[in-house]
Amino acid sequence: MTLLRVLLRYSRRYWAWIVAVFALQLISTMAALYLPSLNAEIIDDGVSTGDTALIWGLGGRMLLVCLVQVVTAVAAIWFGARTAMAIGRDLRRDLFDTVTAMSEQQVRLFGSPTLITRGTNDIQQVQMLALMTLNFMVSTPIMCIGGIVMALREDVGLSWLVWTSVPLLLVIVGFLVARLMPLFRTVQERIDGINGVLREQIIGIRVVRAFVREPHETRRFAEANRRLTDVSIRVGQLFVLMFPVIGMVLHLATAAVLWFGGQRVDAGVMQVGSLTAFLQYLLQILMAVMMGTFMAMMVPRAIVCAERVDEVLRVDPEQAEPETVREVPRTGVVEFRDVEFRYPGAERPVLSGISFRAVPGQTTAIVGSTGSGKTTLLGLIPRLMQASGGEVLVDGVPVADLARAQLAERVSLVTQRPYLFSGTIASNLRFGREDATDDELWHALTVAQAADFVREQPEGLERRVSQGGTNVSGGQRQRLCIARTLVARPDIYLFDDSFSALDVATDARLRKALAPELADATAIIVAQRISTVMGADQIIVLDDGHIVGQGTHDELLAANETYQQIVASQISAQEEA
């Protein structure tokens, strides 16, 4: 069972705490089982004979036993809670490490909403089961077995009530668990669905408002919410049925003990104290079974959640570290050798037969129509995605053989959609190099044409940035991301259409300021504007995932039809404007 395997794997480190839980729960349960026996002695030997000294003596012993029970129960819960929380922490850590080591296509296979659910709600369910197991399931079998033994010591003639009540409860539990298992799986899937809708709406809120689609999106969310509510109500209906049925069994068992036990007392074959003790033992047994029932209701959902979490943990991340890491001289050379890339299950590759070389001191530009594979090609260099065929080399070594830290030192990417993290401007700029000084930050901002608007802020570098950088404009966000890459000082700069949000004048100033910074580095630029790539040392023209042209601007303009069409379309657009 996946759930058991996951719990065993993550509880090994805490075996000492688990042993402590078992020992303390054993002492606490034995103390609880001893109390009814003491109570029976007080009634039969003390109250019935009027022996006050015996009553005080046995009462004192009961108080001592109660104290032991309370102390050991509290200690057991403390150790159990620490163990369960540690298991949850380790699960979240390993799942986070696995997801961050996944390639982009692996993340897409799962989807962001389900990965968020698996890392939060699913692990929470497994953690809660571990907590309840250590706090209650350890004592439940001890209470059941010990309660049966102690009840039989009091009176064997009423034992048939135990053999009738306990199996009846177990049948009820089995029926409910069988019904709940598929429902809990559906609940988790519906949570994925509602997370997906909500995430999509939050990210695309501007588009929703621009097209006045709030009513439509409200209906989408309402439908996802209704689907989750419907299955949750079906789960709740079974829970509503469970407690009255269990309560009915408890009450019937109590009535049966009093009825048949009273007859045995009247017949003189059983004492009143023994009847009281037997009743308490039966209730303890049934309460233990009821707690086991409550746990059993959690098990189906925890099984489903453990399977979903384990499915992620069993992924072999394409971004995983190589087994052996070797020192590689930093030369800044990027080379593609007959590279192919295709998404899992795709009929055709996105890129095919890609071969070129980019060296320090030169700028390589990549142009092509929308969907030609430019961004995908750039993503293969820092190993955001794994090539399906061929080799991508950095400093003469396949990127799969370089540690991620080695790649990060050599390669820095400004993505097509610039993203800033919640914090300050300074914390975002230091994302690639934590030890950068303020002077280095201001230099990078100056080169990226961002220093002026940062100086205008009263807080300067300490100006707060919201998640995603939504409190700055698109152009400012883009320039801050370029500055962040400059602060990192890599050997290879990758710019994925990173100047699209800039006006022509700012674009020209930025490229002029960048030239000295990139003089000794390798620069690979994906751009839509021909004006941005005209001065590149080599321009690679992509069409439908293939290289259809390679050379300088003048060479391509003279001999490459695809490049001529791109230039002509932009000149026509400028004339029409």
Backbone torsions as a table, in degrees:
resi	resn	phi	psi	omega
1	MET	NA	132.9	-176.8
2	THR	-61.1	-42.8	-178.8
3	LEU	-58.9	-46.7	-178.8
4	LEU	-64.6	-40.6	179.7
5	ARG	-63.2	-42.5	179.5
6	VAL	-64.6	-45.8	-178.9
7	LEU	-64.5	-41.1	179.2
8	LEU	-65.5	-40.7	-178.1
9	ARG	-63.8	-40.0	-174.5
10	TYR	-93.3	-3.6	178.0
11	SER	-100.2	-6.4	-177.2
12	ARG	-59.3	-38.9	-177.3
13	ARG	-66.7	-18.6	-173.2
14	TYR	-115.6	31.4	-176.3
15	TRP	-62.2	-33.3	-179.0
16	ALA	-65.1	-41.4	178.1
17	TRP	-65.6	-38.8	-179.0
18	ILE	-66.7	-40.7	175.9
19	VAL	-60.2	-40.9	178.4
20	ALA	-62.4	-40.4	178.3
21	VAL	-61.3	-47.1	-179.5
22	PHE	-60.2	-46.3	-177.7
23	ALA	-64.0	-45.0	-178.3
24	LEU	-68.4	-39.5	178.2
25	GLN	-65.8	-36.3	177.8
26	LEU	-62.8	-46.6	179.7
27	ILE	-63.3	-44.4	-178.3
28	SER	-63.0	-43.2	-178.6
29	THR	-68.4	-41.8	178.1
30	MET	-62.5	-37.1	177.0
31	ALA	-64.1	-43.0	178.9
32	ALA	-63.1	-36.1	179.7
33	LEU	-73.8	-24.4	-178.5
34	TYR	-78.1	-26.1	-174.7
35	LEU	-62.2	-47.2	178.9
36	PRO	-59.4	-35.0	178.9
37	SER	-64.5	-41.3	176.2
38	LEU	-64.0	-40.9	179.4
39	ASN	-61.9	-38.9	178.3
40	ALA	-64.2	-39.7	178.2
41	GLU	-63.4	-41.9	179.0
42	ILE	-60.1	-43.0	-178.4
43	ILE	-70.0	-49.4	-173.1
44	ASP	-75.6	-40.0	-173.5
45	ASP	-102.3	-20.0	-177.6
46	GLY	-105.3	-57.9	-176.1
47	VAL	-67.6	-44.9	-176.5
48	SER	-66.3	-27.4	-179.6
49	THR	-102.7	-6.2	-179.9
50	GLY	71.6	25.1	-179.9
51	ASP	-84.8	92.3	-176.5
52	THR	-65.1	-39.7	-179.0
53	ALA	-60.7	-41.2	178.6
54	LEU	-64.8	-40.4	179.8
55	ILE	-60.9	-46.8	179.6
56	TRP	-63.2	-40.7	-179.6
57	GLY	-64.7	-49.1	178.8
58	LEU	-67.0	-34.5	177.3
59	GLY	-63.8	-42.1	176.6
60	GLY	-62.0	-40.6	178.2
61	ARG	-63.6	-38.4	177.9
62	MET	-62.5	-41.3	177.9
63	LEU	-62.1	-41.3	179.5
64	LEU	-64.6	-43.3	178.7
65	VAL	-63.1	-40.9	177.6
66	CYS	-61.1	-41.6	178.8
67	LEU	-62.3	-45.1	177.8
68	VAL	-60.4	-42.6	-179.4
69	GLN	-61.6	-46.4	-178.0
70	VAL	-63.7	-47.8	-177.4
71	VAL	-62.4	-46.7	-178.7
72	THR	-68.3	-35.2	178.3
73	ALA	-65.6	-44.0	178.8
74	VAL	-63.5	-45.0	179.7
75	ALA	-62.7	-39.9	179.3
76	ALA	-63.7	-43.2	178.8
77	ILE	-64.3	-38.1	179.7
78	TRP	-62.1	-49.7	179.2
79	PHE	-65.2	-39.6	179.5
80	GLY	-64.0	-41.6	179.7
81	ALA	-65.4	-42.9	178.9
82	ARG	-62.3	-40.5	180.0
83	THR	-66.0	-46.7	-178.9
84	ALA	-63.7	-43.2	179.0
85	MET	-64.7	-36.5	178.6
86	ALA	-67.3	-39.0	177.3
87	ILE	-62.6	-44.8	177.4
88	GLY	-61.6	-42.2	178.8
89	ARG	-60.9	-46.0	-178.3
90	ASP	-66.0	-38.1	177.4
91	LEU	-62.7	-46.3	179.4
92	ARG	-62.3	-40.6	179.8
93	ARG	-62.3	-47.3	-177.7
94	ASP	-68.1	-38.2	178.1
95	LEU	-65.7	-41.0	177.8
96	PHE	-62.8	-44.0	179.7
97	ASP	-62.9	-38.6	179.3
98	THR	-66.0	-45.1	-178.6
99	VAL	-65.0	-42.4	-179.4
100	THR	-68.0	-20.6	177.8
101	ALA	-91.8	-3.7	178.3
102	MET	-75.3	150.0	171.6
103	SER	-77.2	169.8	-178.3
104	GLU	-60.7	-40.8	-178.5
105	GLN	-69.5	-31.7	176.6
106	GLN	-66.9	-39.8	176.6
107	VAL	-62.7	-39.5	-179.8
108	ARG	-65.4	-32.6	179.8
109	LEU	-60.5	-39.6	177.6
110	PHE	-82.5	-49.1	-173.7
111	GLY	98.1	140.1	-177.7
112	SER	-60.7	-43.0	-178.1
113	PRO	-58.6	-44.4	-178.1
114	THR	-71.2	-31.8	176.9
115	LEU	-66.9	-36.6	177.0
116	ILE	-66.0	-44.7	179.7
117	THR	-63.1	-42.4	-178.2
118	ARG	-67.2	-33.4	-179.6
119	GLY	-81.3	-10.7	-178.6
120	THR	-120.7	-77.1	-173.8
121	ASN	-63.4	-44.0	-177.1
122	ASP	-64.6	-45.8	179.1
123	ILE	-65.6	-34.8	177.4
124	GLN	-60.6	-39.1	179.0
125	GLN	-65.5	-42.5	178.0
126	VAL	-65.3	-41.1	179.2
127	GLN	-63.4	-42.2	179.1
128	MET	-65.2	-37.4	177.2
129	LEU	-64.0	-42.0	178.1
130	ALA	-61.1	-41.4	180.0
131	LEU	-63.8	-48.2	-178.9
132	MET	-66.8	-35.2	179.1
133	THR	-63.9	-47.0	-178.2
134	LEU	-69.4	-30.8	-177.2
135	ASN	-85.3	-30.2	-173.2
136	PHE	-125.1	-41.6	-174.1
137	MET	-69.3	-22.7	175.7
138	VAL	-68.8	-42.3	-177.4
139	SER	-80.3	-23.2	-176.0
140	THR	-59.7	-53.2	179.5
141	PRO	-65.2	-34.6	178.0
142	ILE	-63.4	-43.8	-179.4
143	MET	-65.1	-41.9	-179.0
144	CYS	-64.5	-52.8	-177.2
145	ILE	-66.0	-47.3	179.6
146	GLY	-63.6	-39.7	179.2
147	GLY	-63.2	-39.9	179.0
148	ILE	-64.9	-45.0	179.6
149	VAL	-60.5	-46.8	-177.9
150	MET	-67.4	-36.6	178.5
151	ALA	-65.4	-40.0	178.5
152	LEU	-67.1	-30.2	176.2
153	ARG	-64.1	-34.2	-178.6
154	GLU	-75.1	-45.0	-179.7
155	ASP	-165.4	116.4	-179.3
156	VAL	-74.1	-26.9	-175.5
157	GLY	-64.2	-24.4	179.1
158	LEU	-97.1	6.5	-174.9
159	SER	-61.8	-26.7	-179.3
160	TRP	-60.7	-25.6	177.1
161	LEU	-66.2	-35.6	177.3
162	VAL	-67.5	-47.4	-177.6
163	TRP	-67.3	-16.8	177.6
164	THR	-90.0	-45.4	-173.5
165	SER	-70.2	-45.8	-175.3
166	VAL	-64.5	-49.9	177.9
167	PRO	-59.7	-35.2	179.1
168	LEU	-61.2	-44.0	177.5
169	LEU	-64.0	-39.6	-179.3
170	LEU	-65.0	-37.7	177.3
171	VAL	-63.0	-42.7	178.9
172	ILE	-61.4	-44.6	-179.9
173	VAL	-61.5	-46.7	-179.0
174	GLY	-59.7	-40.7	178.8
175	PHE	-62.7	-45.7	-177.6
176	LEU	-67.2	-40.8	179.8
177	VAL	-62.6	-42.6	179.4
178	ALA	-61.4	-35.6	178.6
179	ARG	-77.2	-30.6	-173.7
180	LEU	-80.6	-30.4	-174.5
181	MET	-53.3	-55.4	179.5
182	PRO	-65.8	-31.6	179.9
183	LEU	-66.2	-40.9	-179.9
184	PHE	-67.0	-36.0	175.9
185	ARG	-61.9	-41.4	178.3
186	THR	-65.4	-37.7	178.6
187	VAL	-58.0	-47.7	-178.5
188	GLN	-64.3	-38.1	177.8
189	GLU	-66.1	-38.3	178.7
190	ARG	-69.3	-32.8	174.7
191	ILE	-64.5	-41.1	174.4
192	ASP	-56.3	-45.0	-177.4
193	GLY	-62.7	-45.3	-178.4
194	ILE	-69.4	-34.0	175.0
195	ASN	-64.7	-39.8	179.6
196	GLY	-63.4	-45.8	179.4
197	VAL	-63.4	-46.0	-177.6
198	LEU	-64.4	-43.3	179.9
199	ARG	-63.3	-42.9	-179.8
200	GLU	-63.0	-40.3	-178.8
201	GLN	-70.0	-38.3	179.5
202	ILE	-66.7	-45.7	-179.4
203	ILE	-65.6	-39.3	-176.2
204	GLY	-99.1	26.3	-174.4
205	ILE	-61.1	-34.6	-179.9
206	ARG	-65.7	-41.1	178.7
207	VAL	-66.6	-40.8	178.4
208	VAL	-58.9	-45.9	-178.9
209	ARG	-70.6	-36.0	-179.1
210	ALA	-62.4	-35.2	-178.7
211	PHE	-101.1	9.9	179.0
212	VAL	49.8	52.1	-178.1
213	ARG	-104.6	18.3	180.0
214	GLU	-56.3	-44.4	178.8
215	PRO	-60.2	-41.2	179.5
216	HIS	-64.1	-45.9	-179.2
217	GLU	-67.7	-32.4	176.4
218	THR	-63.6	-40.2	178.0
219	ARG	-66.8	-38.9	177.6
220	ARG	-61.0	-46.6	-179.5
221	PHE	-66.1	-40.5	179.8
222	ALA	-61.1	-37.9	179.4
223	GLU	-67.4	-45.0	177.3
224	ALA	-62.9	-39.2	179.4
225	ASN	-66.5	-40.5	180.0
226	ARG	-65.2	-40.4	-180.0
227	ARG	-62.6	-42.1	177.6
228	LEU	-67.4	-40.6	-179.6
229	THR	-63.7	-42.0	-178.2
230	ASP	-60.1	-47.4	-178.3
231	VAL	-71.9	-31.2	176.8
232	SER	-67.0	-36.2	177.0
233	ILE	-65.1	-39.3	178.2
234	ARG	-63.8	-38.2	174.9
235	VAL	-64.6	-44.3	-179.7
236	GLY	-62.2	-34.3	179.1
237	GLN	-63.5	-36.5	177.6
238	LEU	-70.3	-38.3	177.5
239	PHE	-65.0	-40.1	178.3
240	VAL	-61.7	-36.1	179.2
241	LEU	-72.0	-32.6	-172.7
242	MET	-64.0	-53.1	-171.7
243	PHE	-66.1	-41.9	175.3
244	PRO	-61.9	-38.9	-179.5
245	VAL	-65.8	-44.1	178.5
246	ILE	-65.0	-41.9	177.6
247	GLY	-61.1	-38.3	178.8
248	MET	-64.4	-41.1	178.0
249	VAL	-62.9	-42.3	179.2
250	LEU	-61.6	-45.4	-178.4
251	HIS	-67.9	-41.1	177.3
252	LEU	-63.3	-39.7	178.8
253	ALA	-64.6	-41.1	178.7
254	THR	-62.4	-45.7	180.0
255	ALA	-62.9	-39.4	-179.1
256	ALA	-66.5	-39.9	178.5
257	VAL	-63.0	-46.0	-179.3
258	LEU	-65.0	-38.2	-178.1
259	TRP	-69.5	-57.3	-176.8
260	PHE	-74.0	-35.0	177.2
261	GLY	-66.7	-40.1	177.1
262	GLY	-59.3	-39.5	178.0
263	GLN	-64.3	-37.9	179.6
264	ARG	-70.4	-36.3	176.1
265	VAL	-65.1	-41.8	-179.6
266	ASP	-64.8	-30.9	179.9
267	ALA	-81.8	-7.6	177.1
268	GLY	82.6	11.7	179.9
269	VAL	-97.1	-0.8	-178.4
270	MET	-149.3	140.5	178.8
271	GLN	-89.6	159.4	-178.9
272	VAL	-62.2	-42.6	179.5
273	GLY	-61.4	-40.0	178.3
274	SER	-65.3	-38.4	177.5
275	LEU	-62.8	-44.8	179.0
276	THR	-61.2	-44.8	180.0
277	ALA	-63.8	-42.4	179.8
278	PHE	-60.8	-43.0	178.8
279	LEU	-60.9	-43.2	179.7
280	GLN	-65.1	-40.2	178.9
281	TYR	-65.2	-41.5	179.2
282	LEU	-62.8	-41.8	178.5
283	LEU	-65.8	-39.2	177.0
284	GLN	-61.6	-41.7	178.7
285	ILE	-62.6	-48.0	-177.5
286	LEU	-67.8	-36.0	176.6
287	MET	-65.3	-38.6	177.2
288	ALA	-64.0	-41.8	177.4
289	VAL	-63.7	-38.0	179.2
290	MET	-64.4	-40.9	176.4
291	MET	-64.4	-38.4	175.1
292	GLY	-63.2	-35.3	176.3
293	THR	-63.4	-45.2	178.6
294	PHE	-59.8	-41.8	177.2
295	MET	-64.1	-41.8	-178.9
296	ALA	-61.9	-30.6	177.9
297	MET	-68.4	-27.4	179.2
298	MET	-83.1	-25.6	-174.2
299	VAL	-60.9	-46.6	-178.5
300	PRO	-56.5	-44.8	-179.5
301	ARG	-66.9	-40.1	179.1
302	ALA	-64.7	-35.7	177.3
303	ILE	-61.8	-47.3	179.4
304	VAL	-60.4	-45.7	-177.8
305	CYS	-65.5	-41.0	179.2
306	ALA	-63.1	-38.4	178.0
307	GLU	-63.9	-40.4	179.9
308	ARG	-68.0	-41.2	178.4
309	VAL	-67.1	-44.5	-178.8
310	ASP	-64.5	-31.1	177.1
311	GLU	-59.9	-38.3	177.2
312	VAL	-73.1	-44.2	-177.1
313	LEU	-64.5	-25.9	-179.1
314	ARG	-83.2	-5.3	177.6
315	VAL	-66.8	137.3	174.2
316	ASP	-90.2	99.3	-172.5
317	PRO	-64.1	133.2	179.0
318	GLU	-73.3	-16.1	177.6
319	GLN	-95.6	11.8	-177.9
320	ALA	-65.0	154.2	-178.9
321	GLU	-69.6	144.2	175.0
322	PRO	-65.5	155.7	-177.8
323	GLU	-64.2	-38.6	177.7
324	THR	-122.6	131.3	179.8
325	VAL	-108.0	125.4	-179.5
326	ARG	-116.0	152.8	177.5
327	GLU	-74.4	130.1	-178.0
328	VAL	-125.9	128.0	177.3
329	PRO	-59.1	141.1	-178.7
330	ARG	-88.8	107.1	180.0
331	THR	-110.3	-23.0	179.3
332	GLY	81.7	14.3	-178.8
333	VAL	-89.8	131.9	175.9
334	VAL	-115.6	133.0	-179.2
335	GLU	-138.9	133.4	173.6
336	PHE	-108.5	128.0	179.2
337	ARG	-120.5	99.5	176.8
338	ASP	48.3	51.7	-173.7
339	VAL	-81.6	137.7	173.7
340	GLU	-127.4	145.2	175.0
341	PHE	-141.8	132.2	174.8
342	ARG	-141.9	146.3	176.9
343	TYR	-76.5	148.4	-179.5
344	PRO	-55.6	128.8	177.9
345	GLY	85.0	-6.0	-179.2
346	ALA	-74.3	144.6	-179.5
347	GLU	-75.1	-35.8	-176.9
348	ARG	-122.5	148.7	176.2
349	PRO	-72.5	150.1	175.0
350	VAL	-76.1	-37.8	177.1
351	LEU	-127.1	145.5	-179.9
352	SER	-151.8	133.2	176.0
353	GLY	64.3	35.2	-177.4
354	ILE	-85.2	119.8	177.9
355	SER	-140.9	123.7	173.0
356	PHE	-167.7	172.3	-177.9
357	ARG	-136.5	133.9	176.4
358	ALA	-120.7	132.0	-174.2
359	VAL	-124.2	160.9	180.0
360	PRO	-61.2	149.0	179.9
361	GLY	83.3	-1.8	179.6
362	GLN	-125.1	153.1	176.2
363	THR	-110.8	127.0	177.2
364	THR	-108.7	125.4	179.9
365	ALA	-109.3	144.3	178.4
366	ILE	-121.9	122.4	-179.9
367	VAL	-127.3	162.0	179.7
368	GLY	163.9	168.7	-179.5
369	SER	-71.6	167.1	177.6
370	THR	-61.2	131.5	-179.8
371	GLY	85.9	9.6	-178.6
372	SER	-81.4	-10.8	176.4
373	GLY	105.5	16.7	-175.7
374	LYS	-64.9	-50.8	-178.2
375	THR	-65.2	-38.7	178.3
376	THR	-61.8	-43.3	179.2
377	LEU	-59.6	-44.7	-179.3
378	LEU	-65.0	-36.3	-178.4
379	GLY	-68.6	-17.8	179.3
380	LEU	-74.5	-23.7	-175.7
381	ILE	-70.6	-49.9	175.9
382	PRO	-83.6	12.4	177.3
383	ARG	62.3	36.5	170.4
384	LEU	-68.7	-26.5	174.2
385	MET	-134.5	157.3	-176.7
386	GLN	-104.5	129.0	179.4
387	ALA	-63.4	139.6	178.7
388	SER	-79.5	-24.8	179.9
389	GLY	-155.6	162.0	-178.2
390	GLY	74.5	-167.0	-177.4
391	GLU	-136.8	139.1	169.8
392	VAL	-111.1	121.4	-175.4
393	LEU	-116.6	140.2	172.1
394	VAL	-123.9	124.9	-176.5
395	ASP	57.2	33.5	176.5
396	GLY	79.9	6.2	-177.6
397	VAL	-121.5	135.1	175.3
398	PRO	-56.1	137.2	-175.2
399	VAL	-61.0	-25.6	178.5
400	ALA	-68.3	-20.2	-179.6
401	ASP	-93.0	-2.1	178.3
402	LEU	-98.4	139.9	173.9
403	ALA	-66.3	153.1	-178.4
404	ARG	-61.3	-35.2	177.8
405	ALA	-65.3	-37.6	177.3
406	GLN	-64.7	-41.8	177.9
407	LEU	-64.3	-42.1	-178.7
408	ALA	-63.3	-33.4	177.4
409	GLU	-68.6	-31.5	-173.6
410	ARG	-93.5	-34.1	-170.3
411	VAL	-122.1	134.9	174.3
412	SER	-134.9	135.3	-173.0
413	LEU	-119.4	132.1	168.5
414	VAL	-101.0	111.0	-171.4
415	THR	-73.8	164.6	179.9
416	GLN	-64.0	-36.9	175.5
417	ARG	-108.4	97.4	-176.0
418	PRO	-60.7	136.5	-176.5
419	TYR	-131.3	131.4	175.3
420	LEU	-115.8	150.4	-178.4
421	PHE	-99.1	154.2	177.9
422	SER	-61.7	135.8	-176.4
423	GLY	152.5	-133.9	177.5
424	THR	-122.7	170.1	175.5
425	ILE	-60.3	-42.6	-179.5
426	ALA	-62.0	-44.5	-178.6
427	SER	-65.3	-33.6	176.9
428	ASN	-70.1	-40.8	-179.7
429	LEU	-67.8	-31.1	-179.6
430	ARG	-85.9	9.6	-177.2
431	PHE	-61.1	-34.7	-179.3
432	GLY	-91.2	-18.3	179.1
433	ARG	-154.1	103.4	-171.3
434	GLU	-68.7	-24.8	-175.7
435	ASP	-91.3	11.7	179.8
436	ALA	-64.5	138.0	179.8
437	THR	-82.2	166.3	177.3
438	ASP	-62.1	-37.8	178.8
439	ASP	-61.1	-40.3	178.4
440	GLU	-67.2	-35.4	177.5
441	LEU	-65.2	-44.8	-179.9
442	TRP	-66.0	-36.3	177.3
443	HIS	-62.8	-45.3	178.9
444	ALA	-63.0	-39.6	178.4
445	LEU	-64.7	-38.7	179.5
446	THR	-64.4	-45.3	179.0
447	VAL	-63.1	-39.9	-178.1
448	ALA	-80.5	6.3	179.5
449	GLN	60.0	35.1	-179.0
450	ALA	-117.2	-4.1	-174.3
451	ALA	-65.2	-37.4	-174.9
452	ASP	-62.7	-48.6	-176.0
453	PHE	-73.8	-23.2	175.0
454	VAL	-72.5	-40.5	179.1
455	ARG	-65.5	-28.1	179.5
456	GLU	-69.0	-18.6	-179.7
457	GLN	-81.5	134.3	179.6
458	PRO	-56.3	-34.7	-177.8
459	GLU	-84.6	-13.3	-179.3
460	GLY	62.0	-126.2	-178.7
461	LEU	-65.9	-19.5	-178.9
462	GLU	-91.4	10.4	177.7
463	ARG	-61.8	132.7	-177.2
464	ARG	-70.1	141.0	176.8
465	VAL	-120.2	129.0	179.7
466	SER	-80.2	167.8	-178.5
467	GLN	-58.8	128.4	-178.4
468	GLY	82.0	-6.7	-178.3
469	GLY	73.0	31.9	-175.7
470	THR	-73.3	-10.3	179.0
471	ASN	-96.7	14.3	170.9
472	VAL	-129.2	159.5	-177.4
473	SER	-72.1	167.4	-179.4
474	GLY	-61.9	-41.5	179.0
475	GLY	-66.3	-40.8	178.2
476	GLN	-65.2	-41.6	179.1
477	ARG	-61.9	-40.7	-179.0
478	GLN	-65.7	-42.3	-179.6
479	ARG	-68.5	-36.2	177.2
480	LEU	-65.3	-36.8	177.6
481	CYS	-67.9	-36.8	175.6
482	ILE	-65.1	-41.3	177.3
483	ALA	-62.4	-39.0	178.8
484	ARG	-60.6	-39.9	178.1
485	THR	-67.5	-38.0	178.8
486	LEU	-65.6	-37.2	178.9
487	VAL	-62.4	-34.5	-177.7
488	ALA	-67.5	-23.8	179.5
489	ARG	50.9	58.4	178.7
490	PRO	-80.7	176.7	173.9
491	ASP	-88.1	-24.0	-175.1
492	ILE	-128.5	121.3	178.9
493	TYR	-104.3	129.3	177.4
494	LEU	-117.3	122.1	179.1
495	PHE	-118.8	110.2	-177.6
496	ASP	-97.6	90.5	-179.0
497	ASP	49.6	46.7	-169.8
498	SER	-85.9	3.4	-178.6
499	PHE	-119.1	11.4	-173.1
500	SER	-68.1	-28.2	-177.6
501	ALA	-89.2	4.5	-177.2
502	LEU	-99.8	145.9	174.6
503	ASP	-72.1	167.5	-173.4
504	VAL	-61.3	-41.5	-178.1
505	ALA	-65.9	-45.1	179.0
506	THR	-66.1	-37.3	177.8
507	ASP	-60.0	-45.1	-179.1
508	ALA	-64.9	-44.0	179.1
509	ARG	-63.6	-40.2	-179.1
510	LEU	-65.2	-45.6	-179.6
511	ARG	-65.3	-34.4	177.1
512	LYS	-67.0	-41.8	179.8
513	ALA	-70.9	-29.2	-179.1
514	LEU	-73.0	-28.9	-173.4
515	ALA	-51.7	-49.6	178.7
516	PRO	-64.8	-33.5	-178.7
517	GLU	-67.8	-30.4	-176.4
518	LEU	-100.2	8.1	-173.5
519	ALA	-58.8	-38.9	-177.5
520	ASP	-105.9	8.2	-177.0
521	ALA	-111.9	168.5	174.6
522	THR	-95.7	125.3	-179.7
523	ALA	-119.4	128.5	175.3
524	ILE	-123.0	120.6	-171.9
525	ILE	-120.4	127.0	167.7
526	VAL	-99.1	125.6	-176.2
527	ALA	-146.5	153.2	175.7
528	GLN	-94.4	-34.4	-178.8
529	ARG	-80.0	129.4	176.3
530	ILE	-65.8	-32.6	179.8
531	SER	-61.2	-27.4	-179.2
532	THR	-74.8	-29.4	-172.9
533	VAL	-109.4	-1.3	-175.6
534	MET	-57.7	-36.2	-177.0
535	GLY	-87.8	6.6	-178.2
536	ALA	-67.9	148.3	179.7
537	ASP	-70.0	-33.4	172.9
538	GLN	-145.1	140.1	179.1
539	ILE	-118.4	129.0	178.8
540	ILE	-107.4	124.8	-178.4
541	VAL	-101.7	121.4	179.1
542	LEU	-104.1	142.7	174.1
543	ASP	-147.7	116.9	179.0
544	ASP	55.0	40.0	175.1
545	GLY	82.5	4.8	-180.0
546	HIS	-120.0	150.8	172.7
547	ILE	-81.9	118.7	-178.9
548	VAL	-111.5	0.0	178.8
549	GLY	-168.7	145.8	179.8
550	GLN	-154.2	125.6	-179.3
551	GLY	164.3	-166.1	176.7
552	THR	-83.8	173.2	-179.7
553	HIS	-58.4	-47.6	-177.2
554	ASP	-65.3	-40.6	-179.7
555	GLU	-64.1	-43.8	-178.9
556	LEU	-70.5	-38.0	-179.7
557	LEU	-64.3	-28.0	-178.5
558	ALA	-85.5	-28.8	-168.8
559	ALA	-129.0	-10.7	-173.6
560	ASN	-109.2	118.0	-175.5
561	GLU	-67.0	-41.5	-179.3
562	THR	-62.4	-43.2	179.6
563	TYR	-66.5	-38.4	177.7
564	GLN	-60.7	-40.0	179.2
565	GLN	-66.3	-39.6	178.5
566	ILE	-63.7	-45.0	179.4
567	VAL	-64.2	-44.3	-178.5
568	ALA	-63.0	-39.6	-179.1
569	SER	-65.2	-35.6	180.0
570	GLN	-75.3	-36.1	177.1
571	ILE	-66.0	-40.1	178.2
572	SER	-63.9	-41.0	-179.9
573	ALA	-64.9	-38.2	178.8
574	GLN	-68.2	-38.1	179.2
575	GLU	-66.5	-39.5	178.7
576	GLU	-66.8	-34.4	178.4
577	ALA	-67.8	NA	NA
